[in-house]
Amino acid sequence: MPKVIFDTDPGVDDAMALLFLHLHPEVELLGITTVFGNAAIETTTRNALFLCAAFGIDAPVAQGAGVTFDPARAPGQWPEAIHGRNGLGDIALPEPLTLPALDPRDGAQFIIDTVRAHPGDVSIVAVGRMTNLALALQRDPQLPELVKDVTIMGGAFCVQGNVTPAAEANIHGDPEAADLVLGAAWPVTVIGLDVTTQTQMSRAELAQLAQGGGSLALLHDISQKYIDFYDRIIPDAMLVHDTCACVHLLRPDLFRTVEGQMRVVCGGIAEGQTILKPAGRPFPPSPWDGVPVQRAAIGVAPEAVMHLIGQVLSGRG
């Protein structure tokens, strides 16, 4: 049974991913760490606490980074057109809002302490900026030796980005953090736009799930603004970026990956671009030298992924 830390910035697709991890019978959710991204850190943390209460999740929540790894870098604008001003599709939250207590540690320290309490057993699934992971690496350089694996939702290798032609949003939002995480000596698999843009849930499919009521009805309501945004790209459906990364943790056989050293562009017109040097291919000396070989997903069985997501969310997985 995978022991998982979920590093997240809720966020609509984050909410689906969190519910998927909670409902999957083979996942032990050890904790949730929040990061800025889809909204400011205070908002993403409130959203994580709200979702835990609404979904019946009793895992601890630790508030993580609210600024970029390089504090001189501006955090950018929040994607309100996609996730709403409140990060949850602008649904009306209950008043007064009763939330569970936060873990007293910050996100990076929670990651360090939890991994050290379960050496070799913890999988980290990170679906926002990589800031918490970078801070944890900075504080505890031995951490990569103790983590089982890391799955990242981010990047784009053989396709264009989604915030610029070169860059995907999570990587673009803190490129220095992402470059550090991809260059650390722990096993990383990057689940980026090459595959997540192929995993789609239609409005009708989500409405059918919502007939189960409870958490699924809430997920349906949260997702409507998100689907409206994506309607300009795909008709009447949403991309399930973050849940796709969670599926890889449990069914890596549904993905085709390539191996190589990865670097992130940290300035200029291509800022946030993820570039892979294929393993074994000779090049002259370059900044990729000495960087660990990691994996990037470039192929996926989208129907099988979406079938599994539907099965788990409906309680049949």
Phi, psi and chi 1 to 4 in degrees:
 res  aa     phi    psi   chi1   chi2   chi3   chi4
   1 MET       -  115.6  175.3  177.3  -71.0      -
   2 PRO   -61.4  133.5  -20.1   31.2      -      -
   3 LYS   -95.8  122.5  -60.4  178.5 -174.3  -64.6
   4 VAL  -123.7  134.7  175.5      -      -      -
   5 ILE  -102.9  127.5  -64.3  172.7      -      -
   6 PHE  -105.9  112.8 -173.5   51.0      -      -
   7 ASP  -101.4  119.3 -170.3   68.9      -      -
   8 THR  -151.0  162.6  179.6      -      -      -
   9 ASP  -135.1   65.5   59.4  -23.2      -      -
  10 PRO   -57.2  127.9  -17.8   27.9      -      -
  11 GLY    92.5  125.2      -      -      -      -
  12 VAL   -72.2  -54.4  173.8      -      -      -
  13 ASP   -67.3  -24.4   54.3  -28.1      -      -
  14 ASP   -62.6  -38.3  -53.2   70.5      -      -
  15 ALA   -63.0  -43.5      -      -      -      -
  16 MET   -63.1  -42.2 -179.9 -177.3  -70.7      -
  17 ALA   -63.2  -41.7      -      -      -      -
  18 LEU   -62.2  -44.7  176.6   60.4      -      -
  19 LEU   -64.9  -38.4 -174.8   58.3      -      -
  20 PHE   -59.7  -48.2  175.8   87.4      -      -
  21 LEU   -63.2  -40.3  -69.8  173.7      -      -
  22 HIS   -64.0  -40.0  170.8   57.6      -      -
  23 LEU   -86.9  -18.0  -66.8  176.5      -      -
  24 HIS   -69.5  126.0 -161.8  -71.0      -      -
  25 PRO   -68.1  -13.9   24.6  -34.4      -      -
  26 GLU  -101.9    6.1  -63.4  178.5   11.0      -
  27 VAL  -108.7  132.7  170.4      -      -      -
  28 GLU  -107.2  107.4 -178.7 -178.4   -3.9      -
  29 LEU   -84.5  105.7 -171.7   58.6      -      -
  30 LEU   -79.6  -25.6  -63.1 -179.5      -      -
  31 GLY   172.3  167.8      -      -      -      -
  32 ILE  -127.1  129.1  -61.1  150.3      -      -
  33 THR  -115.6  137.5   51.9      -      -      -
  34 THR  -103.7  156.6   61.4      -      -      -
  35 VAL  -147.6  153.8   67.8      -      -      -
  36 PHE   -67.5  159.3   75.4  100.7      -      -
  37 GLY   160.7  -80.4      -      -      -      -
  38 ASN   -70.8  -15.9  -71.3  -35.3      -      -
  39 ALA  -162.4  178.0      -      -      -      -
  40 ALA   -64.2  158.8      -      -      -      -
  41 ILE   -60.8  -35.9 -173.7   60.2      -      -
  42 GLU   -63.6  -35.6  -64.7   79.9   10.0      -
  43 THR   -75.6  -45.0  -59.3      -      -      -
  44 THR   -65.5  -32.1   60.6      -      -      -
  45 THR   -70.6  -45.7  -58.2      -      -      -
  46 ARG   -57.1  -41.4  179.0 -152.0   60.8 -166.9
  47 ASN   -65.1  -40.5  -69.0  -10.5      -      -
  48 ALA   -62.6  -43.0      -      -      -      -
  49 LEU   -64.8  -42.9  -68.2  168.7      -      -
  50 PHE   -61.6  -45.7  167.2   72.0      -      -
  51 LEU   -65.4  -38.3  -68.2  169.9      -      -
  52 CYS   -61.0  -43.6  -77.7      -      -      -
  53 ALA   -65.3  -44.0      -      -      -      -
  54 ALA   -69.9  -35.0      -      -      -      -
  55 PHE   -89.9   -5.6  -67.0  161.5      -      -
  56 GLY    74.4   35.9      -      -      -      -
  57 ILE   -98.2  125.6  -60.3  171.2      -      -
  58 ASP  -104.3   14.2   61.2    2.1      -      -
  59 ALA   -70.6  147.2      -      -      -      -
  60 PRO   -67.2  150.3   23.1  -32.7      -      -
  61 VAL  -120.6  126.6  176.6      -      -      -
  62 ALA  -117.9  129.0      -      -      -      -
  63 GLN   -75.5  129.0  179.1  168.9  -58.8      -
  64 GLY  -105.2 -145.5      -      -      -      -
  65 ALA   -71.5  138.6      -      -      -      -
  66 GLY  -110.5   -3.1      -      -      -      -
  67 VAL  -136.8  166.6  -63.4      -      -      -
  68 THR   -68.6  160.9   50.8      -      -      -
  69 PHE   -56.7  -42.0 -175.2   64.9      -      -
  70 ASP   -91.3  105.2  177.7   -4.7      -      -
  71 PRO   -63.4  -13.6   20.9  -30.4      -      -
  72 ALA   -76.3  -15.6      -      -      -      -
  73 ARG   -83.5  131.0  177.0 -178.9  -72.0  -81.8
  74 ALA   -69.5  142.4      -      -      -      -
  75 PRO   -72.8  -13.5   26.5  -34.5      -      -
  76 GLY    87.0 -174.5      -      -      -      -
  77 GLN   -96.5  147.9  -63.9 -178.5  -27.7      -
  78 TRP   -76.8  140.3  -45.3  127.5      -      -
  79 PRO   -80.5   65.9   29.4  -34.6      -      -
  80 GLU   -64.5  -29.1  -65.9 -179.2   -5.4      -
  81 ALA   -66.3  -21.2      -      -      -      -
  82 ILE   -98.4  -50.2  -54.3  173.1      -      -
  83 HIS  -105.5   -3.8  -64.4  -88.7      -      -
  84 GLY    86.2  166.6      -      -      -      -
  85 ARG   -65.1  -31.8  -68.9 -178.4  -59.5  -82.9
  86 ASN   -95.1    5.1   69.6    0.7      -      -
  87 GLY    78.4   -8.8      -      -      -      -
  88 LEU  -123.6   44.3  -66.9  176.8      -      -
  89 GLY    68.9   16.2      -      -      -      -
  90 ASP    60.8   27.8  -74.6  -25.5      -      -
  91 ILE   -66.8  155.8   64.2  163.6      -      -
  92 ALA   -78.2  120.8      -      -      -      -
  93 LEU   -85.0  149.7  -61.4  178.1      -      -
  94 PRO   -58.6  146.6  -21.0   31.2      -      -
  95 GLU  -126.2  125.8  -67.1  -73.6  -10.2      -
  96 PRO   -73.0  156.4   29.6  -34.8      -      -
  97 LEU   -95.3  113.9 -170.2   59.5      -      -
  98 THR   -96.7  120.0  -57.5      -      -      -
  99 LEU  -121.0  151.0  -61.4  175.1      -      -
 100 PRO   -64.4  164.1  -12.8   24.7      -      -
 101 ALA   -75.8  145.7      -      -      -      -
 102 LEU   -75.2  148.5  -92.9  175.6      -      -
 103 ASP   -64.4  140.6 -169.0  -82.7      -      -
 104 PRO   -69.3  -18.5   23.6  -33.9      -      -
 105 ARG   -82.4  155.4  -65.8  161.5  -70.6 -174.2
 106 ASP   -79.2  170.4   69.5    9.9      -      -
 107 GLY   -59.5  -44.1      -      -      -      -
 108 ALA   -63.2  -42.4      -      -      -      -
 109 GLN   -68.6  -36.3 -165.1   60.4   47.2      -
 110 PHE   -60.4  -43.6 -179.1   89.9      -      -
 111 ILE   -60.0  -48.2  -68.9  170.2      -      -
 112 ILE   -60.1  -50.5  -67.9  167.7      -      -
 113 ASP   -64.1  -40.4  -68.0  -12.7      -      -
 114 THR   -70.1  -41.8  -55.4      -      -      -
 115 VAL   -64.0  -42.3  168.0      -      -      -
 116 ARG   -69.1  -24.4  -74.0 -164.8  166.0  -85.3
 117 ALA   -77.5  -19.2      -      -      -      -
 118 HIS  -135.0   62.2  -54.0  -84.9      -      -
 119 PRO   -60.2  129.4   20.6  -31.3      -      -
 120 GLY    81.7   -1.4      -      -      -      -
 121 ASP  -114.9  -10.0  -70.3  -23.6      -      -
 122 VAL   -97.2  128.5  176.1      -      -      -
 123 SER  -101.3  132.2  -64.5      -      -      -
 124 ILE  -103.2  126.4  -60.5  172.9      -      -
 125 VAL  -112.8  113.2  179.2      -      -      -
 126 ALA  -114.5  119.2      -      -      -      -
 127 VAL  -122.2   18.8  -62.7      -      -      -
 128 GLY  -132.0 -152.3      -      -      -      -
 129 ARG   -58.7  153.6  -86.5   59.0  167.4  167.7
 130 MET   -89.9   17.4  -58.3  -63.4  113.2      -
 131 THR   -62.7  -45.5  -40.4      -      -      -
 132 ASN   -61.4  -40.9  -71.5  -27.9      -      -
 133 LEU   -66.6  -40.1  -83.3   63.9      -      -
 134 ALA   -64.8  -41.2      -      -      -      -
 135 LEU   -64.6  -39.6  -70.1  168.5      -      -
 136 ALA   -63.7  -41.3      -      -      -      -
 137 LEU   -63.0  -40.3  -73.2  168.6      -      -
 138 GLN   -63.6  -40.9 -174.6 -178.7   59.0      -
 139 ARG   -75.9  -34.7  -68.2 -176.3 -162.1  174.4
 140 ASP  -133.5   85.9 -171.2  -11.2      -      -
 141 PRO   -61.5  -18.1  -23.4   34.3      -      -
 142 GLN   -82.3   -5.4  -69.9 -175.7  -41.6      -
 143 LEU   -54.1  -42.5 -165.4   64.5      -      -
 144 PRO   -58.1  -27.6  -27.0   36.4      -      -
 145 GLU   -72.5  -17.1  -56.7  169.4   20.1      -
 146 LEU  -107.0  -14.6  -55.5  172.5      -      -
 147 VAL   -87.4  137.1  170.6      -      -      -
 148 LYS   -68.0  -52.3 -179.0  178.5 -179.7 -178.2
 149 ASP  -167.0  165.2   49.9   46.2      -      -
 150 VAL  -129.3  129.8  178.7      -      -      -
 151 THR  -117.0  127.4  -56.4      -      -      -
 152 ILE  -115.9  133.9  -72.4  170.9      -      -
 153 MET   -95.8  111.6 -169.3  -81.5  119.5      -
 154 GLY   169.2  168.2      -      -      -      -
 155 GLY    84.0  167.9      -      -      -      -
 156 ALA  -156.1  126.9      -      -      -      -
 157 PHE  -113.0  -47.1  -66.0   92.4      -      -
 158 CYS  -112.3    6.3  -56.5      -      -      -
 159 VAL  -131.6  169.6  -60.5      -      -      -
 160 GLN   -76.9  165.1  -71.9 -169.4  -42.2      -
 161 GLY   -76.7 -176.1      -      -      -      -
 162 ASN  -120.7   -6.5   58.6   -0.5      -      -
 163 VAL  -112.5  -25.3  -70.8      -      -      -
 164 THR  -140.0  167.2   76.2      -      -      -
 165 PRO   -58.8  -20.3  -26.4   35.4      -      -
 166 ALA  -100.9  -22.9      -      -      -      -
 167 ALA  -131.1  144.4      -      -      -      -
 168 GLU   -89.7  152.8  179.9  -84.7  -30.2      -
 169 ALA   -62.1  -46.6      -      -      -      -
 170 ASN   -62.5  -40.4  -73.4  -20.3      -      -
 171 ILE   -74.8  -42.7  -53.4  -59.7      -      -
 172 HIS   -61.4  -32.1 -174.8  -92.5      -      -
 173 GLY   -70.3  -21.2      -      -      -      -
 174 ASP  -157.2   73.9 -162.8  -17.1      -      -
 175 PRO   -64.9  -34.7   20.2  -31.2      -      -
 176 GLU   -63.5  -40.9  -73.2   83.5    6.0      -
 177 ALA   -63.3  -44.8      -      -      -      -
 178 ALA   -63.3  -40.7      -      -      -      -
 179 ASP   -63.5  -39.2 -168.3   50.4      -      -
 180 LEU   -66.3  -43.3  179.7   61.7      -      -
 181 VAL   -66.0  -43.5  169.1      -      -      -
 182 LEU   -69.6  -22.2  -67.5  176.7      -      -
 183 GLY   -95.2    2.9      -      -      -      -
 184 ALA   -83.5  157.1      -      -      -      -
 185 ALA   -88.6   50.1      -      -      -      -
 186 TRP  -120.9  156.5   48.2   15.5      -      -
 187 PRO   -75.7  117.3   22.0  -28.5      -      -
 188 VAL  -115.1  136.1  176.1      -      -      -
 189 THR  -118.7  127.3  -58.3      -      -      -
 190 VAL  -100.8  118.9 -178.3      -      -      -
 191 ILE  -105.6   98.1  -53.7  -62.7      -      -
 192 GLY  -112.9 -163.5      -      -      -      -
 193 LEU   -64.0  -20.5  -60.0 -178.5      -      -
 194 ASP   -54.5  -33.4  -58.6   75.0      -      -
 195 VAL  -115.2  -34.4  -65.2      -      -      -
 196 THR   -68.6  -25.7   66.0      -      -      -
 197 THR   -72.0   -7.1   52.0      -      -      -
 198 GLN   -98.6   -5.9  -60.1 -179.6   54.9      -
 199 THR  -105.9  106.7   54.5      -      -      -
 200 GLN  -126.8  139.8  -54.4  172.7    8.1      -
 201 MET  -117.3  124.5  179.5  172.7  -73.3      -
 202 SER   -76.6  160.9   71.8      -      -      -
 203 ARG   -60.6  -38.0 -162.8 -173.2  -59.4  -93.2
 204 ALA   -67.1  -40.7      -      -      -      -
 205 GLU   -63.7  -40.5  -69.9  168.2  -28.2      -
 206 LEU   -66.4  -39.7 -172.9   58.3      -      -
 207 ALA   -63.7  -37.3      -      -      -      -
 208 GLN   -64.6  -42.5 -174.7  174.4    7.6      -
 209 LEU   -61.0  -39.0  -75.9  172.8      -      -
 210 ALA   -64.9  -16.5      -      -      -      -
 211 GLN   -63.1  -18.5  -67.0  176.8    7.1      -
 212 GLY   -71.4  -11.5      -      -      -      -
 213 GLY    73.0 -170.8      -      -      -      -
 214 GLY    57.5 -127.5      -      -      -      -
 215 SER   -60.1  -35.7  -62.0      -      -      -
 216 LEU   -71.4  -35.3  -66.8  171.5      -      -
 217 ALA   -65.6  -40.9      -      -      -      -
 218 LEU   -63.1  -45.1  174.3   61.6      -      -
 219 LEU   -59.1  -40.4 -175.5   63.6      -      -
 220 HIS   -59.7  -47.3  170.8  -87.4      -      -
 221 ASP   -66.9  -41.0  -65.4  -16.2      -      -
 222 ILE   -60.1  -33.4  -71.2  171.0      -      -
 223 SER   -85.9   -9.0  -58.0      -      -      -
 224 GLN   -64.9  -44.6  -64.8  -50.1  -58.7      -
 225 LYS   -64.2  -37.6 -176.6 -179.5 -177.2   71.8
 226 TYR   -61.8  -44.6 -168.9   73.6      -      -
 227 ILE   -65.3  -39.6  -65.2  174.4      -      -
 228 ASP   -59.1  -40.7  -70.2  -17.4      -      -
 229 PHE   -63.7  -45.9  171.4   82.3      -      -
 230 TYR   -73.3   -9.1  -89.4  113.3      -      -
 231 ASP   -61.0  -24.1 -165.0   51.2      -      -
 232 ARG   -75.2  -13.1   70.2 -170.7   72.2  178.7
 233 ILE  -110.7  -47.6  -56.2  170.0      -      -
 234 ILE  -131.2  140.0   52.1  175.7      -      -
 235 PRO   -73.2  119.0   24.4  -32.2      -      -
 236 ASP    54.9   43.6 -139.7   26.6      -      -
 237 ALA  -153.2  167.5      -      -      -      -
 238 MET  -125.3  150.3   61.8 -172.1  -75.7      -
 239 LEU   -87.3  134.0  -59.9  178.7      -      -
 240 VAL  -104.0   60.6  -65.9      -      -      -
 241 HIS   -48.4  -56.8  -61.8  -71.2      -      -
 242 ASP   -72.6  -37.4  -65.6  -11.7      -      -
 243 THR   -67.4  -31.8  -46.1      -      -      -
 244 CYS   -59.0  -41.6 -174.0      -      -      -
 245 ALA   -64.1  -37.5      -      -      -      -
 246 CYS   -65.7  -36.8  -63.3      -      -      -
 247 VAL   -62.2  -39.7  169.6      -      -      -
 248 HIS   -58.9  -36.8  177.5  -89.6      -      -
 249 LEU   -56.4  -35.9  176.2   71.5      -      -
 250 LEU  -100.5  -29.0  -62.1  148.9      -      -
 251 ARG  -133.7   67.2  -70.0  -68.1  -52.9  -84.3
 252 PRO   -62.5  -19.4   22.0  -33.1      -      -
 253 ASP   -66.1  -15.3   58.2  -62.6      -      -
 254 LEU   -84.3    1.8  -61.0 -179.7      -      -
 255 PHE  -125.3  149.5  -62.3   80.0      -      -
 256 ARG  -110.1  127.6 -179.7  167.0   60.9   89.9
 257 THR  -121.9  159.5   60.5      -      -      -
 258 VAL  -122.5  157.3  -66.1      -      -      -
 259 GLU  -113.7  148.4  -65.7 -173.4  -15.2      -
 260 GLY   171.8  172.1      -      -      -      -
 261 GLN   -82.0  137.3  -68.1   98.2  -23.5      -
 262 MET  -119.1  139.7  -57.4  178.7 -166.9      -
 263 ARG  -132.0  156.8  -64.9  -60.7  -51.4  -91.2
 264 VAL  -117.0  131.5  177.3      -      -      -
 265 VAL   -72.3  126.6  179.0      -      -      -
 266 CYS  -113.2   25.3  -67.2      -      -      -
 267 GLY  -178.4  164.1      -      -      -      -
 268 GLY    82.9 -169.0      -      -      -      -
 269 ILE   -65.4  -27.2 -166.6  172.2      -      -
 270 ALA  -100.5   21.1      -      -      -      -
 271 GLU   -52.3  132.9 -175.2  164.6   69.3      -
 272 GLY    89.3   -4.3      -      -      -      -
 273 GLN   -69.4  137.6 -175.6  176.8   17.9      -
 274 THR  -100.4  124.9   46.4      -      -      -
 275 ILE  -124.3  126.2  -56.1  176.0      -      -
 276 LEU  -106.9  129.2 -179.1  143.5      -      -
 277 LYS   -94.3  111.6  171.9 -172.6  174.2  -67.0
 278 PRO   -55.9  135.9  -23.5   33.8      -      -
 279 ALA   -59.1  132.6      -      -      -      -
 280 GLY    86.3   -9.3      -      -      -      -
 281 ARG   -86.7  125.9 -179.6  173.2  173.8 -179.7
 282 PRO   -77.5  137.0   27.2  -33.2      -      -
 283 PHE  -136.8  160.5  -76.2   92.7      -      -
 284 PRO   -61.9  165.7  -21.0   31.9      -      -
 285 PRO   -50.2  137.1  -28.0   35.9      -      -
 286 SER  -155.6  170.6   74.9      -      -      -
 287 PRO   -64.6   -6.8  -24.6   35.6      -      -
 288 TRP   -84.1  -12.8  -75.8 -100.7      -      -
 289 ASP   -64.8  135.7  -65.7  -15.7      -      -
 290 GLY    81.2   -0.1      -      -      -      -
 291 VAL   -88.0  136.3  176.9      -      -      -
 292 PRO   -60.8  149.7  -21.3   31.8      -      -
 293 VAL   -76.3  128.3  171.3      -      -      -
 294 GLN  -123.7 -179.7  -50.0  -70.7   12.9      -
 295 ARG  -118.1  142.9  -68.1 -177.7  177.8  179.2
 296 ALA  -127.1  132.9      -      -      -      -
 297 ALA   -80.1  128.1      -      -      -      -
 298 ILE  -124.4   -3.2   59.7  168.4      -      -
 299 GLY  -144.3  152.3      -      -      -      -
 300 VAL  -152.3  153.3   64.8      -      -      -
 301 ALA   -97.9   87.4      -      -      -      -
 302 PRO   -62.4  -37.2   19.2  -29.6      -      -
 303 GLU   -65.0  -40.9  -65.0   84.2    1.6      -
 304 ALA   -67.7  -38.9      -      -      -      -
 305 VAL   -62.7  -47.5  168.0      -      -      -
 306 MET   -68.7  -32.6  -66.3  -49.3  -56.8      -
 307 HIS   -63.5  -43.6  177.0   73.3      -      -
 308 LEU   -63.8  -42.6  176.3   59.5      -      -
 309 ILE   -59.7  -45.9  -67.8  171.9      -      -
 310 GLY   -62.3  -39.9      -      -      -      -
 311 GLN   -63.9  -44.3  -68.6  -70.8  102.3      -
 312 VAL   -68.7  -46.4  171.7      -      -      -
 313 LEU   -64.7  -30.3  -67.3  179.7      -      -
 314 SER   -87.8    0.7   62.4      -      -      -
 315 GLY    85.1   13.7      -      -      -      -
 316 ARG  -109.1    3.9  -61.5 -168.7  -60.2  -89.9
 317 GLY   -85.0      -      -      -      -      -
